Amino acid sequence: MLDRIKLHHLLNKAQEMLAVATGLTQDGFGASLAWREALGSSDNMSTRLTLARAILHNPRIKLDQPTQTFISLTQGLSLVVEAKSLIRQRGNRVAHPTNITRVLLDGPISRNPYASETPGLQALVDFVCSRE
């Protein structure tokens, strides 16, 4: 399950790098969203690839060699332009499950190395799981 979160993070990082490289934002934080928003609301892959290529091939932008190599690979570029990314959805389902139970959280709380947080975390579990 952790692999799904890591793959989501990989996708996110690539989108952040493209957003910063193209000047959509200066800050990496939240840059993945800036990239996705720049591609618009169309679900059509061809439309999204065309928009992405227009952004990436803007003559005012100088892309480094690793970025140029990446954008030449359609398989990778397709993943960073998908409107409804399965990689993102799978990672989100693992990281943000709909049903949260005490059993799901007992292990992470007991392994948390910051003992001062335990009472607060236990209060969170008590609250979130109060309707089990």
N, C-alpha and C positions, 0 to 999 in steps of 0.2 A: 504494500500500500504506500509505503514511503516513496517508492519509485514514481508513483503517479504525481506526487507533490514535487519531486525533483524535476520531472519532465515539464510540469507546469512552470516551474521556476526557470528552467532552461528557455522555454518559449518566451516567457516574460522578459528575461534578460536580453534575448535577441531583439525583441520589439523595442525595448528601452534603448539599446545601442543604435538601432536604426532611427529612432526619434531624435536622439541627440545628434547623430551624424548628419541628419538632414535639416537640423535647426528648428525642428518642431517645438523643442524645449531645450533649455540649457541644463536643467537638473534631471538626473537619472531617476529620481524618485517620482513615481507617477507617469514616467515617460511612456510606459507600455500603453496606458490609456490614451495618451496624446497620439501615439501611432495609430491605434485602432480607430480613434475618432476621426483622424485625418483621412481614413479610407472610406468614410461615409457609412450609410446605413444599408447599402445594397448587400444582398446575400449572394449575388452572382459572382462566382470565382473569377471569371474572365474580366468583369468590370473592376473588381478589386485589384487584380494583378495589373491591369492597365493603369489604374490610379497610383498604385505603389511604384510602378516603373516611372511614371511621370514625376513623382516626388523624388525618387532616387536619381533620376537622370537630369535633374534641374541643372542647367549650366553654371549656376552660381554656387553649386555645392561641389566640393572636392572630397571624394570618398577615398579612404585609405585602401590599400590592396586587399586586406582580409575582407572588408565590406564589399569591394568590387567582386571578389571571388564568390562570396556568399550569394550576392544577388544574381549572379550568373547561373546559379543552380536552382532550377524551377522547383524541385522537390522541397528545398528548404524555404524558398520564398513563398511557396504555396501555404506552408504551415504558418508563417507569420502574417498572412493576409486573410486567412479564413475568418468569416464572420461568426460562425458558430463552431469554434474550435473544440474538437473532442478531447484533445490533450488538456485544454483549460477546464472543460467540464468534468473530466475524470479527476483531475487534481482538486478541483473545488469540492467535489462530492466526498473525497477522502478528508480534506482539511476542514470542511464545514458540513459534517453529517447532519441530516435532518433530525434524526433521533439521537439524543444524548442521554446516556444512562450512567449511573454511578460506576458500574462495572467498567465501562469504557474509560473512565477518568481516574479510577483508583490507582492504577499503575503509574500513569504520568505524574500524579500528585505525590505518590510515595517516592518516586525517583527524582523529583525536583531537588536539585542541590541547594536551593535557597530556602532553608528551613523557616526563615522569617515570613515567607509568603504562604506557608501551609495553612494557617488559620483563615486567611483571606480566600485562598483557593477552595478550602472546604466550605466556606460560606457561599461561594459562587456555585459549587456543586449542589449544596442544599437548596439554593434558590432555583437554579435551572432545572433540577430534577424533582422539584416539589410536586409536580403534577404527573409523576410516573404512574 
